[in-house]
């Protein structure tokens, strides 16, 4: 090695000071995100809607990693409930440095012509309107910290998946909201990005596996270039990276984590 050369080191994935909020932190992917955030040095606040037991288990894992944990119930379809969740955290004197939205509606696999209008309204209200409610409640706190917003969306936006419109449609709108926040709020130092997920062996895919033939799940995996579904950890890695200081100049981006599904 030349005498004037300096050794190179891999930068540590460090989190900004303050709480990282994980909306849907009791879910399959959200829980892993919470663990990884804590391992990277972040205090973690997580929301739950109906599974308080899972949320408390996740909070305990955060505490075991030596970080502070805050949890609270939030109905994303109710803007007052979402606002109250953020106000409780901020009211305790804590800084909110990042918000990761890791929720997804429990949907049926339907062709557009077969979608029940009531289910459509329910998915839009819970997924799209829910994300809007989170964004609107979080922005004042993120402006104060110059923080980040990260949404988990769908690689189906890039390559359409049959009978997946109930997932893809709201996620496409969420992608547009993310870009709007990136453009409008950059002057406040806010970054906004998304992680477009392919088939991930957690959460929704687990639930679908109980409703469809095994051959369908095999076909889903074989539709990726890597010929397998991703893991919750692989999805979480991307979300934590975008929320970290290592991504400080990344905003308005959609990071595709799909094993090559969209190729």
C-alpha positions in Angstrom: 0.0 0.0 0.0 1.4 3.4 -0.9 2.6 5.4 2.1 0.2 8.3 1.6 -2.9 6.0 1.1 -5.4 5.8 3.9 -7.2 2.6 4.8 -10.9 2.5 4.0 -13.6 1.4 6.3 -17.3 0.6 5.8 -19.4 3.4 7.3 -21.5 2.5 10.2 -25.3 2.8 9.8 -25.9 5.4 12.4 -29.3 6.7 13.3 -30.1 10.4 14.0 -30.7 11.4 17.6 -34.2 11.0 18.7 -37.0 8.5 18.3 -37.6 6.5 15.2 -41.4 6.0 14.9 -42.5 2.7 13.3 -46.2 2.8 12.3 -47.2 -0.9 12.3 -44.3 -1.9 14.5 -46.2 -5.0 15.7 -46.5 -6.5 12.2 -44.2 -9.1 10.6 -41.9 -6.6 8.8 -42.5 -3.7 11.2 -41.3 -5.8 14.2 -38.0 -6.6 12.4 -37.5 -2.9 11.5 -37.9 -2.0 15.2 -35.3 -4.5 16.2 -32.8 -3.3 13.6 -33.4 0.4 14.5 -32.5 -0.4 18.1 -29.4 -2.4 17.1 -28.3 0.7 15.1 -28.7 2.9 18.2 -32.2 4.4 17.8 -34.9 4.8 20.4 -38.1 3.4 19.0 -41.7 4.3 19.2 -44.2 1.9 17.6 -47.9 1.9 17.0 -50.4 -0.9 17.1 -54.0 -1.0 16.1 -55.3 -4.4 17.4 -52.4 -6.6 18.4 -51.2 -5.0 21.7 -49.5 -8.3 22.8 -47.2 -8.3 19.7 -46.4 -4.6 20.2 -45.4 -5.2 23.8 -43.1 -8.1 22.8 -41.5 -5.8 20.2 -41.0 -3.0 22.7 -39.4 -5.5 25.1 -36.9 -6.5 22.3 -36.1 -2.8 21.8 -35.4 -2.5 25.5 -33.2 -5.6 25.5 -31.1 -3.9 22.9 -30.5 -1.1 25.3 -32.8 1.5 23.7 -35.9 3.3 24.9 -39.2 2.0 23.7 -42.5 3.9 23.5 -45.7 2.3 22.3 -49.3 3.4 21.7 -52.5 2.5 19.9 -53.3 4.3 16.7 -56.2 3.8 14.3 -54.8 5.1 11.0 -58.2 5.7 9.5 -58.9 8.2 12.4 -56.8 11.4 12.0 -57.4 12.3 15.6 -56.1 9.0 16.8 -53.0 9.3 14.7 -52.3 12.9 15.9 -52.8 11.9 19.5 -50.2 9.1 19.1 -47.6 11.7 17.9 -48.6 14.3 20.5 -48.2 11.8 23.3 -44.6 11.0 22.2 -43.6 14.6 21.6 -45.4 15.7 24.8 -42.9 13.7 26.8 -40.2 15.9 25.5 -38.8 13.5 22.9 -37.5 14.4 19.4 -39.0 12.5 16.5 -36.2 12.0 14.0 -37.8 9.5 11.6 -41.1 7.9 10.7 -41.4 4.6 8.9 -44.8 3.4 7.8 -44.8 -0.4 7.7 -48.5 -1.1 7.4 -50.6 -2.9 4.8 -54.2 -3.8 4.5 -55.3 -7.4 4.7 -56.7 -7.9 1.2 -58.2 -10.4 -1.1 -56.6 -11.4 -4.4 -59.1 -10.1 -7.0 -59.3 -9.0 -10.6 -60.5 -5.4 -11.0 -63.8 -6.6 -12.3 -64.4 -8.6 -9.1 -63.3 -6.2 -6.4 -66.1 -5.6 -3.9 -66.7 -1.8 -3.7 -66.9 -2.0 0.1 -63.5 -3.7 0.3 -62.1 -1.1 -2.1 -63.3 1.7 0.2 -61.9 -0.1 3.3 -58.5 -0.6 1.7 -58.2 3.0 0.5 -59.3 4.3 3.9 -56.9 2.1 5.9 -53.9 2.2 3.6 -53.9 5.4 1.5 -55.9 7.7 3.8 -54.0 6.1 6.8 -50.7 7.1 5.3 -51.9 10.6 4.6 -53.1 10.9 8.2 -49.7 9.7 9.5 -47.9 12.1 7.1 -50.0 15.1 8.1 -49.6 14.4 11.9 -45.8 13.7 11.6 -44.7 16.7 9.5 -44.7 19.3 12.2 -42.4 17.1 14.3 -40.2 16.2 11.4 -39.8 19.8 10.5 -38.5 20.5 14.0 -35.9 17.8 13.7 -35.1 17.8 9.9 -36.2 14.2 10.0 -37.2 11.5 7.4 -40.3 9.7 6.3 -40.1 6.3 4.8 -43.0 4.2 3.3 -43.2 0.6 2.5 -44.9 0.2 -0.9 -45.1 -2.4 -3.7 -42.8 -3.4 -6.6 -46.1 -4.1 -8.3 -46.1 -0.4 -9.2 -43.2 -1.2 -11.6 -44.4 -4.5 -12.8 -48.0 -5.3 -12.4 -48.9 -8.4 -10.6 -52.2 -10.2 -11.5 -55.0 -9.9 -9.0 -53.0 -7.5 -6.8 -54.8 -4.2 -7.5 -56.0 -3.8 -3.9 -52.4 -3.7 -2.9 -50.9 -1.8 -5.8 -53.4 1.0 -6.3 -53.1 2.5 -2.8 -49.4 2.0 -2.8 -49.0 3.9 -6.1 -50.8 6.8 -4.6 -48.6 6.6 -1.5 -45.6 6.8 -3.8 -46.9 10.0 -5.2 -47.5 11.4 -1.7 -43.9 10.5 -0.8 -42.5 12.4 -3.8 -44.7 15.4 -2.9 -43.4 15.5 0.6 -39.8 15.2 -0.7 -40.3 18.1 -3.0 -42.3 20.3 -0.7 -40.6 19.7 2.6 -37.0 19.5 1.5 -36.6 23.1 2.5 -37.2 22.0 6.1 -34.5 19.4 5.8 -37.0 16.6 5.6 -36.2 13.5 3.4 -39.0 11.3 2.1 -38.4 7.9 0.4 -40.1 4.6 -0.2 -39.1 0.9 -0.2 -41.0 -0.9 -3.1 -41.3 -4.5 -1.9 -41.7 -7.6 -3.9 -42.8 -10.9 -2.3 -41.6 -10.9 1.3 -42.0 -14.0 3.4 -43.9 -12.2 6.2 -47.1 -10.4 7.0 -49.4 -10.3 4.0 -47.7 -13.1 2.1 -48.1 -15.4 5.1 -51.8 -14.6 5.3 -52.2 -15.2 1.6 -50.5 -18.5 1.8 -53.4 -19.8 3.9 -55.9 -18.8 1.1 -54.3 -19.9 -2.1 -52.8 -23.2 -3.5 -49.2 -23.9 -2.9 -48.6 -23.7 -6.6 -49.6 -20.1 -6.5 -46.9 -19.3 -3.9 -44.3 -21.2 -5.9 -45.2 -19.2 -9.0 -44.8 -16.0 -7.0 -41.3 -16.9 -5.9 -40.4 -18.1 -9.4 -41.5 -14.7 -10.9 -38.4 -13.1 -9.2 -35.0 -13.2 -10.8 -33.6 -14.8 -7.6 -36.4 -17.5 -7.6 -37.3 -16.9 -3.9 -39.3 -14.7 -1.7 -37.4 -12.1 0.4 -37.2 -12.1 4.1 -38.5 -9.6 6.6 -34.9 -8.8 7.5 -34.1 -8.0 3.9 -37.0 -5.6 3.7 -36.1 -4.1 7.1 -32.5 -3.5 6.0 -33.6 -1.1 3.3 -36.1 0.8 5.5 -33.5 1.3 8.2 -30.9 2.4 5.7 -33.2 5.1 4.3 -33.9 6.4 7.8 -30.3 6.4 8.7 -27.6 9.1 8.5 -26.0 7.1 5.7 -28.9 8.2 3.4 -28.7 11.9 4.3 -28.6 13.0 0.6 -31.3 10.6 -0.6 -34.8 11.9 -1.0 -37.7 11.4 -3.4 -36.3 7.9 -4.1 -38.0 4.5 -4.4 -35.7 1.7 -3.4 -36.8 -1.5 -5.0 -36.3 -4.6 -2.9 -38.0 -7.4 -4.9 -35.4 -10.0 -5.8 -35.6 -8.9 -9.4 -39.4 -9.3 -9.7 -39.6 -6.0 -11.6 -36.7 -6.7 -14.0 
